[in-house]
Every structure is written in C-alpha cells, then in structure tokens.
Amino acid sequence: SAMADTSTECKQAPGLFGPVVNLGKCEAKGDCVRVCPESVFEVRRIDDADFQPLGFLNKLKIRVHGMKVAYTPNIDACLACGLCVSACPEKAITLSRRQ
C-alpha cells in the first residue's frame, strides 16, 4: 500500500486513507491521540489476537509499555492529514489507501 503524500493528499474524503499502526513499533505514548483532529486513535490494552503472533522481542517491548498500543476505532473519520505520522516518535504509523 502506498504512503499518502500529505502535501497534496491532505483533507481527502473521510475514510479514503487510514492510519496503519505497526504494533511491533508502537510504544503507546499517545502522541497520535493528542494530535489527531478527528479522534481516530485510542491507546488501550492490546488484543490477544494481535499480541500472540508477535515475535519475542516485540512481545517484551509491549509488556514494558504496559501491554498497551494504539488502535484506530474511528478510522472512518480519517482525513489523511498526516499529523499522526509526523507525531509518532517510533515512526509506527503509515497512511495507506483503504480498500
């Protein structure tokens, strides 16, 4: 999936693009929650189904961060502004076109 060019793609129709969180990189710092104008993100306990397939080091890292990661429950509201991508200190978020 192609990364959105935020300089030209900004303010797309809602839901055309959406943030994809790399749970192996996410450290649940919540910068995405703070900068998102559309309240797309929430930081919460990782789902077991997402935790189980991760490798040992990723599991260890997530444990260190309180078993929490960022999820995108309100992804349909995303306008592809790219603020979350810039704000994430772990570079764990990409914007991609949704099917």
C-alpha positions in Angstrom: 0.0 0.0 0.0 1.3 3.4 -1.0 2.1 6.1 1.5 0.0 9.2 1.2 1.8 12.3 0.1 0.5 14.5 2.8 1.4 17.7 1.0 -1.1 17.0 -1.8 -3.4 14.3 -0.3 -4.3 16.3 2.8 -8.1 16.7 3.5 -9.2 13.7 1.4 -12.7 12.5 1.7 -13.1 10.8 5.1 -12.1 7.2 5.2 -10.3 7.1 1.8 -7.0 6.8 3.5 -6.4 5.5 7.0 -3.6 5.1 9.5 -2.0 1.7 9.9 -0.2 1.2 13.2 2.8 -1.2 13.3 2.0 -2.7 16.7 5.6 -4.1 16.9 6.9 -0.5 16.9 4.2 1.2 18.9 5.1 2.3 22.4 1.7 3.6 23.4 3.0 7.1 24.0 -0.3 8.6 22.7 1.1 11.3 20.5 -1.3 10.2 17.8 -4.3 10.6 20.2 -3.2 14.1 21.1 -2.6 15.4 17.5 -5.4 13.8 15.6 -8.1 16.4 14.8 -10.7 13.6 14.1 -10.2 11.5 17.2 -9.3 8.4 15.2 -7.0 6.8 17.8 -7.2 5.3 21.2 -4.5 3.7 23.3 -5.7 0.6 25.1 -4.7 -2.9 26.1 -3.5 -4.9 23.1 -6.0 -7.6 21.8 -4.8 -11.1 22.5 -5.2 -11.9 18.8 -2.8 -9.1 17.9 -0.3 -10.0 20.7 0.1 -13.7 20.1 1.6 -13.6 16.6 4.3 -11.1 17.5 7.9 -12.1 17.9 9.6 -12.4 21.3 11.2 -9.0 21.3 8.1 -7.2 20.2 6.1 -9.0 23.0 8.7 -8.0 25.5 8.6 -4.4 24.4 4.8 -4.3 24.6 5.0 -5.7 28.1 7.4 -3.0 29.1 4.8 -0.4 27.8 2.0 -1.8 30.0 0.5 -4.1 27.3 -0.9 -1.0 25.6 -0.8 0.0 21.9 -2.7 2.5 19.7 -5.8 1.4 17.8 -7.9 3.2 15.3 -11.5 2.7 16.3 -12.6 5.9 14.4 -10.6 5.2 11.2 -13.6 6.1 9.0 -13.2 9.8 10.1 -9.6 10.0 8.9 -8.9 12.9 6.5 -5.3 11.8 5.8 -3.8 15.0 7.2 -0.7 13.0 8.3 -0.3 14.6 11.7 -0.2 11.2 13.4 2.6 10.1 11.0 4.7 13.1 11.9 3.9 13.0 15.6 4.8 9.3 16.3 8.2 9.1 17.9 8.5 5.5 16.9 7.5 6.0 13.3 4.9 3.3 13.9 2.2 4.9 11.7 1.8 5.0 8.0 -1.1 6.2 6.0 -2.5 3.9 3.3 -5.3 3.9 0.9 -8.2 1.8 2.2 -9.9 -0.8 0.0 
